[in-house]
Amino acid sequence: MINVGIIEDNKFMMEGWSTFINFEKDMKVVTTHESVESALESDKMSDLDVLILDISLPGMSGIDGIKHIRDKNERVAIIMATIHDDDENIFNALKAGAIGYLMKKVTPDLFVQAIRDAFRGESPITPNIARKVIGTFHHSKIMAEFELTEREHQILMELSKGLSYSAIGREIFLSEDGVRHHVRNIYRKLQVNSKAEAVSKGIKIGLIQ
């Protein structure tokens, strides 16, 4: 039997998840909470195999709560279930120790399958989130291949918007001469000779969407 916990401040969603999870023969919800703080006070947290955890919660966020939850139960498999699909939340959650990331609109069948996968040590991730993760690794590989720094990539992105050096400087809090210095490095690393060529190559190799 897979012991499941839920931390979700939307009571209707929590009840819905609990209903279809408890309908399965191989899993049951043993504890539910509307905040991380409430969950940490429960003795049942140490019994959990899988925890469904929201990000946006009253008080401590789900991402910040991962460390505290793992202090109480280091073996629990944590699946984030959220409406947030931005890169920052995704990677902060995974870096913090979540092994799965689901969008709340996922179907009940996929939801319970994700719980089984997490219990077996797999990493259930909604397909569009998986594409983001893969895309980010691909992007990082390109950055490393051309030896571009984060600052240089930031400036290349601003160049793609048609901004002048002075406008870019104001946008990223850098002097115009500082921007020029980075642009020269971008030209050298990408082996181009103009802003247009830099932007075109950036798009071609996948540094610019």
Protein Blocks (a to p, Z undefined) as FASTA:
>chain_A
ZZdddddfblklmmmmmmmmmmpmkbccfbdcfbfklmmmpmklmmpfbdcddfbdghja
fklmmmmmmmmommbccddddfbfcfklmmmmmmnopabdcdfkbcfklmmmmmmmmmno
pacddfklmmmmmmmmmmmmmmmmnopafklmmmmmmmmnopafklmmmmnopafklmmm
mmmmmmmmnopabfklmmmmmmmnopaZZ
